[in-house]
Amino acid sequence: MNAITRWLRSGTTILAALLVLAGPARGQAWPERPVRLLVPLGPGSGADVTARLLADRLSQRWHQPVVVENRPGADGIVGITAFLVAANDHTLLYTATGAFTSHPFLYENLPYDQNDLIPVARVTNTVISVAVPASLGAASLKELMGMVRGGQRPFYWSSVTGATDVVFSGFLKDEGVGMVRVPYRQPGQAVSDLAAGRIDVLVSAVVTVRAQVSTGAVRLLALLNHERAPAVPDVPTAAEAGYPNLAFDGLAGLFTTRVLALPVRERIAGDVRAIMDDAEIAAKIAATGQIVSFGGPDEFAASIAAQRAQFAAIGKALDLKPQPLPAH
């Protein structure tokens, strides 16, 4: 058992006791002190930028500091577990839903229960693309699939997150085609190899390949999102390109634990909605390759349930076997 596994497991052993001791938050007075906002990704990521925009505006509304704390590592597991171990009504989590909804199908012995993450507000939808090197000569997703089916040579693909790994693998299974997955520890290396033609496909947030698209080295064939994105209006969704089985929204938002009372969660959601309605905030979010996609607690919970069902179906089709937890 490695060090990260021991740490994560030890944290969750005290979670139940902390939940009991913390008790419900008092709706009227909240927040009574500074609020921590944990982000399970590093500084500069789209989630981090959005969390900091929210933190700044929420602190103005709440008249209390809202402090962003980055806890990256182990595909988000470090940050999510740290949030649940904290288990207090003044600590919130900002994360992409794809991380934890895909975890049960990717990793064994998870140190947390995703049902302990209580949705507060859906905030953004990351724009996710299927990108290829321009040198490949594929002008559409249909042309790419035709090349792969032609079988003239092996085709190589990669993905930036575990969630998109699962979704694209499921797509290839549905289509009955084979491609060779190439794992990378650093997304930047995958982007470099894509631009150079050393891999044929990269499934990632549009912002990851934006610079290479602007130079003409990389071409976007389709979006996984259910709707087109204003930032790349000419890029069709995979469904529009004829592949409705390649669909995934990169949703992200705010979570709490059961210690925060429902009236407070609803008030936070209302504050988030007001912030997201600000055109200046929406423009800053768009610059990170995301679009505003607000939803209250119930709507956010429904989105998460749909993603869980999607991953369950893909996991069954692929006969996925959870692997040991990733290294920190």
C-alpha positions in Angstrom: 0.0 0.0 0.0 1.6 3.3 -1.0 1.7 6.5 1.0 -1.1 8.3 -0.7 -3.4 5.3 -0.3 -2.7 5.1 3.4 -3.3 8.9 3.8 -6.5 8.9 1.9 -7.9 5.9 3.7 -7.0 7.2 7.1 -8.8 10.5 6.3 -12.1 8.8 5.5 -12.1 6.7 8.7 -12.8 9.8 10.7 -15.3 11.3 8.2 -18.4 9.9 9.7 -17.5 11.1 13.1 -16.7 14.6 11.8 -20.1 14.8 10.0 -21.9 14.0 13.3 -19.9 16.4 15.3 -20.1 19.3 12.8 -23.9 19.4 12.9 -26.1 21.4 10.5 -25.2 25.0 9.5 -27.3 27.8 10.8 -28.9 29.3 7.7 -29.3 32.9 8.7 -25.8 33.7 9.9 -23.8 31.9 7.3 -21.0 32.5 6.6 -19.7 33.4 10.0 -16.0 33.2 9.1 -13.8 32.9 6.1 -14.8 30.2 3.5 -12.3 27.7 2.0 -12.8 26.7 -1.6 -10.9 23.6 -2.5 -10.0 22.9 -6.1 -8.5 19.4 -6.9 -6.6 20.8 -9.9 -3.5 23.0 -10.1 -3.3 26.8 -10.5 -4.1 28.1 -14.0 -6.6 25.4 -15.0 -10.0 26.4 -16.2 -11.5 25.1 -12.9 -9.0 27.1 -10.9 -9.6 30.3 -12.9 -13.4 29.9 -12.5 -13.1 29.2 -8.8 -11.0 32.3 -8.3 -13.5 34.5 -10.2 -16.3 33.0 -8.0 -14.3 33.5 -4.8 -13.7 37.1 -5.5 -17.3 37.9 -6.2 -18.7 35.7 -3.4 -16.4 37.3 -0.9 -17.9 40.7 -1.9 -21.4 39.4 -1.4 -20.8 37.5 1.8 -18.5 40.1 3.4 -16.1 37.3 4.3 -12.9 36.1 2.6 -13.3 33.2 0.2 -9.9 31.5 -0.1 -9.1 29.2 -3.0 -6.9 26.3 -2.0 -5.5 24.0 -4.8 -5.1 20.3 -3.9 -4.1 18.6 -7.2 -3.0 15.0 -7.5 -4.2 11.4 -8.2 -6.8 12.5 -10.8 -8.6 14.7 -8.4 -8.8 12.1 -5.6 -6.5 14.0 -3.3 -8.5 17.2 -3.4 -11.9 15.5 -3.2 -10.8 13.4 -0.2 -9.3 16.5 1.6 -12.6 18.3 1.1 -14.6 15.4 2.6 -12.2 15.0 5.5 -12.6 18.7 6.3 -16.4 18.1 6.6 -17.3 21.5 7.9 -19.9 24.0 6.8 -17.3 26.7 5.7 -15.4 24.5 3.2 -16.7 24.1 -0.3 -15.4 22.1 -3.3 -15.2 23.3 -6.9 -14.6 20.4 -9.3 -15.5 18.9 -12.6 -18.1 16.2 -12.3 -16.4 13.8 -14.7 -13.6 13.2 -12.3 -15.7 11.6 -9.5 -18.4 10.1 -11.7 -15.8 8.1 -13.6 -13.7 7.2 -10.6 -15.6 4.0 -9.5 -15.0 2.5 -13.0 -11.4 3.5 -13.1 -10.0 2.9 -9.6 -10.3 0.3 -6.9 -10.5 0.9 -3.2 -11.6 4.5 -3.6 -11.0 6.4 -0.3 -14.3 8.3 -0.5 -18.0 7.8 -1.3 -19.1 10.1 -4.1 -22.6 10.2 -2.5 -21.1 12.4 0.2 -20.6 15.2 -2.4 -23.7 17.3 -2.2 -24.4 19.4 -5.4 -24.8 23.2 -4.8 -24.6 24.8 -8.2 -23.5 23.8 -11.7 -21.4 26.6 -13.0 -19.6 25.8 -16.3 -19.3 23.4 -19.2 -15.7 22.8 -20.5 -15.6 22.6 -24.3 -14.0 19.2 -25.2 -12.8 18.4 -28.7 -11.5 15.7 -30.9 -8.3 17.1 -32.3 -6.0 15.8 -35.0 -2.8 17.0 -36.6 -3.5 19.0 -39.7 -0.9 16.9 -41.5 -3.2 13.9 -41.1 -5.5 15.3 -43.8 -8.8 14.5 -42.1 -11.3 17.3 -42.4 -14.1 15.7 -40.4 -14.8 13.0 -37.8 -16.3 10.9 -40.6 -13.1 11.1 -42.6 -11.0 10.2 -39.6 -13.1 7.1 -38.9 -12.8 6.1 -42.6 -9.1 6.3 -42.3 -9.1 4.2 -39.2 -11.3 1.6 -40.8 -9.1 1.5 -43.8 -6.5 -0.3 -41.7 -3.5 1.0 -43.6 -1.6 1.5 -40.3 -2.2 1.7 -36.6 -3.8 4.9 -35.3 -2.7 6.4 -32.0 -4.8 8.5 -29.6 -4.7 10.0 -26.2 -6.8 11.9 -23.7 -6.2 14.4 -20.9 -8.6 13.1 -18.3 -9.8 9.7 -17.0 -13.4 10.7 -17.9 -12.7 11.4 -21.5 -10.5 8.2 -21.7 -13.6 6.2 -20.8 -16.0 8.1 -23.1 -13.7 7.8 -26.2 -12.9 4.2 -25.5 -16.6 3.5 -25.3 -17.1 5.3 -28.6 -14.4 3.2 -30.3 -16.0 0.1 -28.9 -19.4 1.1 -30.3 -17.9 1.8 -33.7 -16.1 -1.5 -33.8 -12.7 0.1 -34.6 -9.4 -0.2 -32.9 -6.9 2.6 -32.0 -3.8 2.4 -29.8 -4.1 4.5 -26.6 -0.9 6.4 -25.7 -0.8 7.5 -22.0 1.0 10.7 -21.0 1.8 12.0 -17.6 1.9 15.6 -18.8 -0.8 17.0 -21.2 1.7 19.3 -22.7 3.7 16.4 -24.2 0.6 15.0 -25.7 -0.2 18.3 -27.4 3.4 18.5 -28.7 3.2 15.0 -30.1 -0.2 15.7 -31.7 1.0 18.8 -33.5 4.1 16.9 -34.7 1.9 14.0 -36.0 3.4 11.4 -33.6 -0.2 10.7 -32.3 -3.3 11.0 -34.5 -6.0 12.0 -32.0 -6.2 13.9 -28.8 -9.4 14.2 -26.8 -9.1 17.2 -24.5 -10.4 20.6 -23.6 -10.2 23.0 -26.6 -8.1 25.4 -24.6 -5.4 22.7 -24.3 -4.8 22.8 -28.1 -5.9 26.4 -28.8 -2.4 27.7 -29.6 -1.7 24.8 -32.0 -5.1 25.3 -33.7 -4.3 29.0 -34.2 -1.0 28.2 -36.0 -2.7 25.6 -38.2 -0.8 22.7 -36.8 -3.9 21.1 -35.3 -7.4 20.8 -36.5 -10.6 20.4 -34.5 -13.0 17.8 -36.0 -15.8 17.8 -33.5 -16.9 18.6 -30.0 -18.1 16.0 -27.4 -20.4 18.6 -25.9 -24.1 18.4 -26.6 -24.2 21.9 -28.0 -21.8 24.0 -30.1 -19.5 26.5 -28.4 -19.4 30.2 -29.2 -15.6 30.1 -29.1 -15.4 27.7 -32.0 -18.8 28.1 -33.8 -17.7 26.3 -36.9 -16.8 23.1 -35.1 -19.8 20.7 -35.1 -20.8 18.5 -32.2 -20.0 14.8 -32.6 -23.8 14.2 -32.8 -24.1 16.7 -35.6 -21.2 14.9 -37.4 -23.2 11.7 -37.3 -21.8 10.1 -34.0 -24.4 10.7 -31.2 -22.6 8.0 -29.2 -19.6 10.4 -28.7 -21.1 12.9 -26.2 -19.9 14.3 -22.9 -20.3 17.6 -21.2 -17.4 18.8 -19.1 -19.6 20.1 -16.3 -18.1 21.7 -13.2 -19.5 23.3 -10.1 -19.8 23.8 -6.4 -20.3 21.0 -3.8 -20.7 20.8 -0.1 -21.2 18.0 2.4 -24.4 17.1 4.4 -23.4 19.6 7.2 -24.6 22.6 5.1 -28.3 23.2 5.4 -30.5 23.2 2.3 -31.5 26.9 2.7 -27.9 27.9 2.7 -27.1 25.7 -0.4 -30.0 27.4 -2.2 -28.8 30.8 -1.2 -25.3 30.0 -2.5 -26.8 28.8 -5.7 -28.7 32.1 -6.1 -25.5 34.1 -5.5 -23.7 32.0 -8.1 -26.5 32.6 -10.6 -26.2 36.3 -10.1 -22.5 36.2 -10.7 -22.8 34.0 -13.8 -25.3 36.4 -15.3 -22.6 39.1 -15.4 -21.3 39.4 -19.0 -17.8 40.3 -17.8 -17.6 37.0 -15.8 -19.0 35.0 -18.7 -16.4 36.5 -21.1 -13.5 35.7 -18.7 -14.8 32.1 -18.4 -15.1 31.8 -22.2 -11.5 32.8 -22.5 -10.6 29.6 -20.6 -12.4 27.3 -23.0 -15.6 27.0 -21.0 -19.1 28.3 -21.2 -21.5 29.3 -18.5 -23.9 26.5 -17.7 -25.7 27.4 -14.5 -27.9 24.9 -12.7 -29.3 24.9 -9.1 -28.9 22.0 -6.7 -31.6 19.8 -8.2 -30.6 20.4 -11.8 -27.0 19.8 -11.0 -27.8 16.6 -9.2 -29.8 15.4 -12.3 -26.8 16.2 -14.5 -24.5 14.1 -12.2 -27.0 11.2 -12.2 -27.0 11.2 -16.0 -23.2 11.1 -16.1 -23.1 8.2 -13.6 -25.5 6.3 -15.8 -23.5 7.0 -18.9 -20.3 5.8 -17.3 -22.0 2.7 -15.9 -23.2 1.8 -19.4 -19.7 2.4 -20.9 -18.0 0.5 -18.1 -20.2 -2.5 -18.7 -19.7 -2.5 -22.4 -15.9 -2.2 -22.0 -15.8 -4.6 -19.1 -13.7 -2.1 -17.2 -11.6 -3.4 -14.3 -10.8 -0.8 -11.7 -7.1 -0.2 -11.3 -4.9 0.7 -8.3 -5.2 4.4 -7.3 -2.9 6.7 -9.3 0.3 8.0 -7.8 0.2 11.5 -6.3 
